[in-house]
Amino acid sequence: MIIAFSITTSGTGSLGADAASGSPEATAAGSVSRAVAEAIAVVRASGLPYRTSSMFTEIEGEWDEVMGVIKDCVTALEPYGSRISLVMKADIRPGFTGELDGKLNRLEHLLQSRGESAHHSSAQGTTE
């Protein structure tokens, strides 16, 4: 299975008002990068295949493995805020592994056969 998830904090946790961002200026700007980095460290330590983008992290593994990592991320973020928000989307396809890359490889192959590319290099939509 693949889980795409986004996790963040709000409010003040036991580490203080600016813990999730690292500075008063970053807090004022709405940053929670420190808290998110803590969650990504948990994902990396799990050893499961993963990919992080600007808005989501995808993890691939068995149900209990992936859900265990999500639970560990929630626990790791508790000191950073009085509230944690978690969004998850799951692709549950029994008997398939390597789909984190496999899905993208199949898409790229199909687009290349049409003379196109699936890769985007900037917010303006330019392709590689």
HELIX and SHEET records of a PDB file:
HELIX    1   1 PRO A   24  ALA A   28  1                                   5    
HELIX    2   2 SER A   33  SER A   46  1                                  14    
HELIX    3   3 TRP A   63  LEU A   77  1                                  15    
HELIX    4   4 GLU A   78  TYR A   80  5                                   3    
HELIX    5   5 GLU A   99  SER A  113  1                                  15    
SHEET    1   A 4 TYR A  50  THR A  52  0                                        
SHEET    2   A 4 THR A  57  GLU A  60 -1                                        
SHEET    3   A 4 ILE A   2  SER A  10 -1                                        
SHEET    4   A 4 ARG A  83  ASP A  91 -1                                        
END                                                                             
